[in-house]
């Protein structure tokens, strides 16, 4: 077993971990806690390898809806994606983690969504199977809040003069949704709401609503995708062909092999011997009197001497 799997956890031993700053997943995704778990103790994951126990303790401290994908965990934990993927697989084997898919039916289509369930209490395969079928009573979970609601709820932390109540966040949610639909990021919305604040602000709700309406960005136009189709020319005969037909810049015909690449326009001058002839001319190997003479179209025949 690799030494990295047996190394001590980089943060305190398994137990409650401060995870309030961990990013949340999109609404409807992220961590989902299994029901009927035992109270948290300091030895919940003592049966696991140190690295697996540290990762399990971190996930256990996260709120439901937290992003626990391998990529996100690699950003906040001192482990690489390969190590995290291995540990998550071992947590699944130990009965703490289960991944599954749910089919969500809408009026337009059927959408398969990946779900990740976590249990502090290790469960047997039979329990997880029953839970998947819905035979195990599930705890009533609070509805997952949208990105817009979470942004509005955090507005008071970024700007203490703009505290919003739950009712305020629900009332302003549609306006923030409109910003997001027009391509704005959370950082852009937060900057628009908190930059250059006057003092004092008597009604944070009306102030935020006014700014959301007055500073509403224009709808972003999706650029038209341009598809570029390219062909290559053979460096011998200059005939066009697909890149797949070229080998070292030479088409199949010039390599002496059958090829479907076009050989050039009809009536073209044969290429056999042309390059060698021109090279010989440039090298001065062909006497000047034997070189082909070019005749200008505008030139006139010489005048004959009159008697």
Buried (B, 14 or more C-beta within 10 A) or exposed (E): EEEEBEEEBEBEBBBEBEBEEBEBBEBEBBBBBBEEBEEEEEEBBEEBBBBBBBBBBBBBBBEBBBBBBBEBBBEEBEBEEEBBBBBBEBBBEBBBBBEEEEEEEEEEEEEEEEBBBBBBEBBEEEBBEEBBEEEBEEEEEEEBBBBBBBBBBBBBEEBEBBBBEEEBBBBBBEBBBBBBEEEBEBEEBBEBBBEEBEEEBEEBBEBBBEBBEEEBEEEEEEEEEEEEEEEBBBEBBEBBBBEEBBEEEBBBBBBEEEBEBBBBEEEEEEBEEEEEBEEEBEEEEBEEEEEEEEEEEEEEEEEEEEE
